[in-house]
Amino acid sequence: MSTIQVLTSDDKKISVKIKGVSLHYANALRRICLNGIPVFAIDTVDIIENSSVLPDEGIAHTLGLIPLKTELKGSDESSRVMLVLDSEATENTKVITSAELESKDQVVKPISNQIPIIHLAPGQRIKLEAYARLGRGTEHSKWNSANVSVLTNTDKTDEYVLTVETAGSLEPRQIIIAGIEELSKRLEEFKESLVNLKE
């Protein structure tokens, strides 16, 4: 019988003890927790005005790396959320942060208001519309649900400790639960493909 026991847990990291499973299954869960769970990230940016020294591509790249809060329930692969930014430096140099990145969704928004985006000199302005979508880290690292996902052995057979540190989009416990559900789903799909192959 396989079991999972929470060893330590806080808002950034969780460690669980997994018993009664093979190394292959435990490692598959580790990989899914790292980059197999869909989270929101900015994927498309429409620059309306940019008089800063940073090119449009640099701004788009920076925005894509800002972790966004994600709610898995009610979201599907086609979900898109628009975020807008319209800011200008008047008399002094200004640091534009994620606090000024306004989301049109109540949940999907930057995990922090203090993430720097760009410096504007007096008279410079940035205005844009950004679109976030669900993706997986297997496509690009900006969609990784975890920064760290490590599997270690214990002194017992078929017993492992999985430690996951969230990138911020999901709570650590959510990553573990979603990872188990995703692994179960993939195994069922694999079983079905084997049955169809035999037929």
C-alpha positions in Angstrom: 0.0 0.0 0.0 1.4 3.4 -1.0 1.2 6.4 1.4 2.3 10.0 1.5 3.2 11.8 4.7 3.9 15.5 5.1 7.2 16.0 6.9 7.5 19.8 6.7 5.4 22.5 5.0 5.3 26.3 4.7 4.2 28.8 2.1 7.3 28.2 0.0 8.4 24.6 0.4 7.0 21.2 1.3 8.7 17.8 2.0 6.7 14.6 1.9 7.6 11.0 2.6 6.4 8.6 -0.1 6.1 4.9 0.8 5.3 1.8 -1.2 6.1 3.0 -4.7 9.0 2.3 -7.0 11.7 4.7 -7.8 10.3 5.1 -11.3 6.9 6.4 -10.0 8.5 8.6 -7.4 10.8 10.2 -10.0 8.0 10.7 -12.4 6.1 12.6 -9.7 9.2 14.7 -9.0 9.5 15.7 -12.7 5.8 16.5 -13.0 5.9 18.7 -9.9 8.8 20.6 -11.5 7.5 21.3 -15.0 4.4 19.2 -15.7 1.7 21.3 -13.9 0.1 24.1 -15.9 0.5 27.6 -14.5 -0.1 31.1 -16.0 2.7 33.2 -17.5 2.8 36.1 -19.9 3.2 34.8 -23.4 2.2 37.6 -25.8 2.9 41.3 -25.4 1.5 44.2 -27.5 3.7 47.3 -27.1 1.6 50.4 -27.7 4.3 52.9 -26.8 7.9 52.4 -25.6 10.2 55.4 -25.4 12.6 53.7 -22.9 16.1 52.5 -23.8 15.0 48.8 -23.4 13.8 47.3 -26.7 10.3 45.8 -27.0 11.8 42.2 -26.9 13.6 42.9 -23.6 10.4 44.2 -22.0 8.4 41.2 -23.3 11.1 38.8 -21.9 11.1 40.4 -18.5 7.3 40.3 -18.3 7.3 36.6 -19.2 9.5 35.8 -16.2 7.1 37.4 -13.6 5.4 34.6 -11.7 1.6 34.9 -11.8 -0.8 33.5 -9.2 -2.7 30.5 -10.7 -6.0 28.9 -9.8 -6.2 25.4 -11.5 -9.9 25.0 -10.9 -12.0 26.6 -13.6 -9.0 27.2 -15.9 -8.2 25.2 -19.1 -5.5 25.3 -21.7 -7.3 27.9 -23.7 -7.7 30.4 -20.8 -6.1 33.8 -21.4 -5.8 36.8 -19.1 -5.0 40.3 -20.1 -2.7 42.6 -18.1 -2.0 46.2 -18.9 0.8 48.6 -18.1 0.7 52.4 -18.7 3.3 54.4 -16.9 5.5 57.5 -17.4 8.4 59.2 -15.7 7.8 62.9 -15.4 10.5 64.8 -13.5 12.6 62.0 -11.9 13.8 58.6 -12.9 11.2 56.0 -12.1 11.4 52.2 -11.5 8.4 50.5 -12.9 7.4 47.4 -10.9 4.8 44.7 -11.0 2.6 46.8 -8.8 1.7 48.8 -11.9 0.9 45.7 -14.0 -2.9 45.7 -13.8 -4.6 42.3 -14.3 -8.1 42.0 -15.7 -8.5 38.8 -13.5 -9.2 38.7 -9.8 -6.8 35.8 -9.2 -4.2 35.8 -12.0 -1.8 38.6 -11.1 1.9 39.0 -10.1 2.8 37.2 -6.9 4.6 40.3 -5.7 4.2 44.1 -6.2 8.0 44.6 -5.9 9.3 42.9 -9.0 11.2 45.5 -11.1 10.3 45.6 -14.8 12.1 48.7 -16.2 13.7 52.0 -15.4 12.3 55.1 -17.0 14.2 58.4 -17.4 12.2 61.7 -17.2 10.0 62.0 -20.3 10.0 58.3 -21.1 6.8 56.2 -21.2 5.8 52.6 -21.5 2.3 51.5 -22.5 1.4 47.9 -23.3 -1.1 45.0 -23.2 0.2 41.6 -22.1 -1.6 38.3 -22.4 -1.0 35.4 -20.0 -2.0 31.8 -20.8 -1.6 28.4 -19.1 1.5 26.4 -20.1 3.9 23.8 -18.8 7.6 24.0 -18.0 8.3 21.3 -20.6 7.4 24.1 -23.2 9.4 26.9 -21.5 10.9 27.3 -18.0 8.7 30.4 -17.4 5.8 27.9 -16.9 7.7 25.8 -14.3 5.5 25.4 -11.2 8.5 24.8 -9.0 12.0 26.1 -8.6 13.2 23.0 -6.9 11.9 19.4 -7.0 14.3 16.9 -5.4 13.9 13.2 -4.6 16.1 11.6 -1.9 16.4 8.1 -0.7 15.8 6.9 2.9 17.3 3.9 4.5 14.2 1.8 3.6 13.2 0.1 0.4 10.5 1.9 -1.8 10.6 4.9 0.5 11.6 8.4 -0.6 11.4 12.0 0.4 10.2 14.5 -2.2 11.0 18.2 -1.5 9.3 20.8 -3.7 9.8 24.6 -3.6 7.2 26.6 -5.4 8.0 29.3 -8.0 5.1 31.2 -6.5 2.2 30.5 -8.9 0.8 27.7 -6.7 1.1 26.7 -3.1 3.6 23.8 -2.4 0.8 21.5 -1.3 -1.2 22.3 -4.4 1.8 21.3 -6.5 2.0 17.9 -4.8 -1.7 17.2 -5.2 -1.8 18.4 -8.8 1.3 16.3 -9.5 -0.3 13.1 -8.2 -3.5 13.8 -10.2 -1.4 14.5 -13.4 0.6 11.3 -12.9 -2.5 9.2 -12.4 -4.0 10.7 -15.5 -1.0 10.0 -17.6 -0.8 6.4 -16.4 -4.5 5.8 -17.3 -3.8 7.3 -20.8 -0.8 5.0 -21.1 -2.9 1.9 -20.1 -5.6 2.8 -22.6 -3.0 3.1 -25.4 -1.6 -0.3 -24.5 -5.1 -1.8 -24.6 -5.7 -0.2 -28.0 -2.3 -1.5 -29.2 -3.2 -5.1 -28.2 -6.6 -4.8 -30.1 
